[in-house]
Amino acid sequence: MGIIDEFDMPMHVAQIGAKGCAMFRYERARNYRAWWEIDLRVSYAYWLFLANRGILFPPGFDDQWTVSIQHTQTDIDQHLHVFQQFVQELIR
């Protein structure tokens, strides 16, 4: 079970190859109108939480990332660790 399922987070992740994004909405946004229903407060809090811990995403409604050959498994594990901290802060 992943972090999103474990804590019943209102979000989903979309990924194509090395690029992905997190959207704070239970259902996948399949059109522009649905995309506007993303919880911007949580999205901004997530971006800020990560930035304060050295993980930088481009700011925006959907938190985007790209994984490259420069990223190590340690980098990915660190991101997951910080994401879990964020989720635990939200549910407190």
C-alpha positions in Angstrom: 0.0 0.0 0.0 1.3 3.4 -0.9 1.3 6.6 1.1 -1.7 8.1 -0.8 -3.8 5.0 -0.1 -2.6 4.5 3.4 -3.7 8.0 4.5 -6.6 8.3 2.1 -5.2 11.4 0.5 -7.5 13.3 -1.8 -5.0 13.2 -4.7 -3.8 11.1 -7.5 -0.5 10.9 -9.5 -0.2 11.0 -13.3 3.0 9.8 -15.0 4.3 9.4 -18.5 7.8 8.1 -18.7 10.1 10.3 -16.6 7.6 13.1 -16.1 4.8 13.1 -13.6 2.6 15.3 -11.5 0.5 15.1 -8.3 -3.0 16.6 -8.3 -4.9 17.1 -5.1 -8.3 15.8 -6.2 -9.7 12.3 -5.6 -10.6 11.7 -9.2 -8.3 12.0 -12.2 -8.9 15.3 -14.0 -9.9 14.3 -17.5 -10.8 17.8 -18.8 -10.0 21.4 -18.1 -13.0 22.1 -16.0 -12.1 19.2 -13.7 -8.5 20.3 -13.5 -9.8 23.6 -12.0 -11.2 21.6 -9.1 -7.7 20.8 -7.7 -7.4 21.9 -4.1 -5.0 24.9 -4.6 -4.5 25.4 -0.9 -3.1 21.9 -0.4 -1.1 22.1 -3.7 0.6 25.3 -2.6 1.2 23.9 0.9 2.8 20.8 -0.7 5.0 22.9 -2.9 6.1 25.1 0.1 6.7 22.1 2.4 9.0 20.5 -0.2 10.8 23.7 -1.1 11.6 24.3 2.6 13.2 20.8 2.6 15.3 21.3 -0.5 13.0 19.6 -3.0 12.2 22.1 -5.8 9.2 21.8 -8.1 8.1 24.4 -10.6 5.2 26.3 -8.9 1.7 25.6 -10.3 -1.6 23.9 -9.8 -0.3 20.5 -10.4 3.0 19.6 -8.7 5.2 18.4 -11.6 8.5 16.6 -11.6 10.9 15.0 -14.0 13.2 12.1 -13.0 16.5 12.0 -14.8 19.6 9.8 -14.8 21.1 12.3 -12.3 18.5 11.3 -9.7 19.5 8.4 -7.4 17.3 6.0 -5.5 18.4 8.0 -2.4 16.9 11.1 -4.0 13.6 9.3 -4.7 13.5 7.8 -1.2 14.1 11.3 0.3 11.2 12.7 -1.7 8.9 9.9 -0.5 10.1 10.5 3.1 9.3 14.2 2.9 6.0 13.5 1.2 5.0 11.2 4.0 5.9 13.9 6.5 3.7 16.3 4.6 0.8 13.9 4.7 1.2 13.3 8.4 1.2 17.1 9.1 -2.0 17.4 7.1 -3.9 14.8 9.1 -2.8 16.1 12.5 
